[in-house]
């Protein structure tokens, strides 16, 4: 229990689980909500077509579509879709964390296909086996497995 400020000579206490329990009860009694698909990241790139080719050739993605303006396009691989939007340098590269259950096989696949691995597969101090890939525009992907 956490003491609260006394009010006019009366000491009050707060039981943290009471508020949490009340909130969980309210949430569990709500009507089912609609579902969302995972968000699709939009990565900044200097050339959308070049980025699409790089993701196809080095990372195993399929080219999805390219807007006629060549300002925006997409790639996909399995359940993952990525949009690219043309930006002028300098821009802040994006960072994404990707869970890979078969981390050794993923590392070997990307390494052998020419992906730019900027940090090798290793056990990190925070307990994840992880490696880092950077694309041609500096966007980073942290592939990990716990």
C-alpha positions as a Python dict, from the first residue, in 0.01 Angstrom:
ca = {
    (1, 'X'): (0, 0, 0),
    (2, 'X'): (117, 350, -79),
    (3, 'X'): (32, 631, 164),
    (4, 'X'): (-151, 927, 15),
    (5, 'X'): (-155, 1280, 140),
    (6, 'X'): (-369, 1305, 453),
    (7, 'X'): (-692, 1499, 418),
    (8, 'X'): (-796, 1701, 721),
    (9, 'X'): (-644, 1469, 976),
    (10, 'X'): (-754, 1148, 804),
    (11, 'X'): (-483, 926, 660),
    (12, 'X'): (-583, 750, 341),
    (13, 'X'): (-415, 458, 172),
    (14, 'X'): (-422, 337, -185),
    (15, 'X'): (-415, -26, -285),
    (16, 'X'): (-258, -40, -635),
    (17, 'X'): (-423, -367, -731),
    (18, 'X'): (-770, -223, -664),
    (19, 'X'): (-740, 35, -942),
    (20, 'X'): (-577, -216, -1176),
    (21, 'X'): (-847, -475, -1105),
    (22, 'X'): (-1121, -222, -1169),
    (23, 'X'): (-963, -122, -1501),
    (24, 'X'): (-917, -486, -1609),
    (25, 'X'): (-1281, -561, -1518),
    (26, 'X'): (-1400, -265, -1726),
    (27, 'X'): (-1188, -368, -2025),
    (28, 'X'): (-1299, -732, -2009),
    (29, 'X'): (-1667, -628, -2015),
    (30, 'X'): (-1638, -421, -2333),
    (31, 'X'): (-1780, -535, -2660),
    (32, 'X'): (-1526, -702, -2891),
    (33, 'X'): (-1336, -451, -3096),
    (34, 'X'): (-1240, -464, -3461),
    (35, 'X'): (-898, -603, -3541),
    (36, 'X'): (-607, -423, -3700),
    (37, 'X'): (-337, -557, -3926),
    (38, 'X'): (21, -485, -3823),
    (39, 'X'): (135, -134, -3918),
    (40, 'X'): (331, -89, -4240),
    (41, 'X'): (650, 113, -4195),
    (42, 'X'): (733, 387, -4442),
    (43, 'X'): (1109, 421, -4483),
    (44, 'X'): (1285, 730, -4612),
    (45, 'X'): (1498, 663, -4920),
    (46, 'X'): (1677, 875, -5178),
    (47, 'X'): (1554, 666, -5475),
    (48, 'X'): (1246, 444, -5443),
    (49, 'X'): (1323, 217, -5741),
    (50, 'X'): (1682, 164, -5624),
    (51, 'X'): (1556, 79, -5273),
    (52, 'X'): (1306, -171, -5417),
    (53, 'X'): (1579, -344, -5618),
    (54, 'X'): (1809, -355, -5313),
    (55, 'X'): (1539, -510, -5093),
    (56, 'X'): (1461, -763, -5366),
    (57, 'X'): (1822, -860, -5438),
    (58, 'X'): (1983, -841, -5093),
    (59, 'X'): (1693, -905, -4855),
    (60, 'X'): (1462, -1140, -5050),
    (61, 'X'): (1160, -910, -5083),
    (62, 'X'): (924, -891, -5380),
    (63, 'X'): (859, -558, -5546),
    (64, 'X'): (494, -470, -5492),
    (65, 'X'): (414, -144, -5665),
    (66, 'X'): (559, 193, -5763),
    (67, 'X'): (356, 512, -5792),
    (68, 'X'): (392, 674, -6137),
    (69, 'X'): (552, 976, -5967),
    (70, 'X'): (821, 740, -5831),
    (71, 'X'): (782, 917, -5496),
    (72, 'X'): (642, 612, -5314),
    (73, 'X'): (649, 236, -5361),
    (74, 'X'): (634, -91, -5172),
    (75, 'X'): (797, -430, -5123),
    (76, 'X'): (682, -737, -4933),
    (77, 'X'): (812, -1062, -4793),
    (78, 'X'): (571, -1306, -4634),
    (79, 'X'): (356, -1109, -4390),
    (80, 'X'): (586, -804, -4396),
    (81, 'X'): (518, -503, -4619),
    (82, 'X'): (737, -194, -4635),
    (83, 'X'): (662, 136, -4806),
    (84, 'X'): (938, 364, -4931),
    (85, 'X'): (903, 739, -4973),
    (86, 'X'): (1157, 949, -5156),
    (87, 'X'): (1323, 1204, -4930),
    (88, 'X'): (1608, 1446, -4974),
    (89, 'X'): (1918, 1400, -4763),
    (90, 'X'): (1980, 1450, -4485),
    (91, 'X'): (1703, 1250, -4318),
    (92, 'X'): (1682, 1044, -4002),
    (93, 'X'): (1704, 674, -4092),
    (94, 'X'): (1433, 446, -3957),
    (95, 'X'): (1500, 167, -3706),
    (96, 'X'): (1300, -157, -3686),
    (97, 'X'): (1325, -465, -3462),
    (98, 'X'): (1239, -796, -3628),
    (99, 'X'): (1200, -1120, -3436),
    (100, 'X'): (1354, -1414, -3623),
    (101, 'X'): (1286, -1752, -3459),
    (102, 'X'): (1551, -1914, -3681),
    (103, 'X'): (1812, -1646, -3619),
    (104, 'X'): (2111, -1852, -3742),
    (105, 'X'): (1940, -1939, -4071),
    (106, 'X'): (1820, -1580, -4115),
    (107, 'X'): (2171, -1448, -4056),
    (108, 'X'): (2322, -1691, -4305),
    (109, 'X'): (2054, -1621, -4568),
    (110, 'X'): (2099, -1244, -4551),
    (111, 'X'): (2478, -1264, -4528),
    (112, 'X'): (2502, -1491, -4833),
    (113, 'X'): (2261, -1275, -5037),
    (114, 'X'): (2474, -965, -4992),
    (115, 'X'): (2287, -779, -4719),
    (116, 'X'): (2499, -513, -4549),
    (117, 'X'): (2546, -661, -4203),
    (118, 'X'): (2683, -386, -3982),
    (119, 'X'): (2682, -583, -3655),
    (120, 'X'): (2740, -961, -3664),
    (121, 'X'): (2523, -1219, -3496),
    (122, 'X'): (2612, -1228, -3128),
    (123, 'X'): (2466, -1258, -2781),
    (124, 'X'): (2399, -907, -2652),
    (125, 'X'): (2433, -804, -2285),
    (126, 'X'): (2055, -758, -2271),
    (127, 'X'): (2002, -1129, -2342),
    (128, 'X'): (1911, -1132, -2713),
    (129, 'X'): (2097, -1304, -2995),
    (130, 'X'): (2099, -1027, -3248),
    (131, 'X'): (2251, -889, -3567),
    (132, 'X'): (2202, -562, -3752),
    (133, 'X'): (2142, -495, -4120),
    (134, 'X'): (2162, -147, -4277),
    (135, 'X'): (2008, -74, -4614),
    (136, 'X'): (2159, 152, -4879),
    (137, 'X'): (1995, 459, -4723),
    (138, 'X'): (2105, 384, -4366),
    (139, 'X'): (1775, 241, -4238),
    (140, 'X'): (1850, -28, -3979),
    (141, 'X'): (1694, -362, -3895),
    (142, 'X'): (1778, -533, -3569),
    (143, 'X'): (1709, -904, -3619),
    (144, 'X'): (1681, -1080, -3283),
    (145, 'X'): (1583, -1395, -3103),
    (146, 'X'): (1558, -1454, -2729),
}
